[in-house]
Amino acid sequence: LQRAAAMGADAALLSPLFATRSHPGRAALGIQKFVNWGRRAPLPVYALGGITAGNARRLAHSGAAGIAAIGGWTETGPLDR
């Protein structure tokens, strides 16, 4: 996030927040790490990765500038936490 800001980025995506179907087996950051990194970032940070309509509300007090999702708004299943 520091490097993105130094390169002039207006914002950054931090991912994967939760487990994803598109990258099975990849370790997720989790809410606490997202909060810790995002709140220290010198630019707005958007959450990405495994976000669905069912778990998006967990980001309400995370400091996220917003959320991004690829397929999570219409998909449901075992990763919808």
Sequence and secondary structure as in RCSB ss.txt:
>XXXX:A:sequence
LQRAAAMGADAALLSPLFATRSHPGRAALGIQKFVNWGRRAPLPVYALGGITAGNARRLAHSGAAGIAAIGGWTE
TGPLDR
>XXXX:A:secstr
 HHHHHTT S EEE  SS  SSSTT     HHHHHHHHHH SS EEEESS  TTTGGGGTTS  SEEE SSTTT 
 STT  
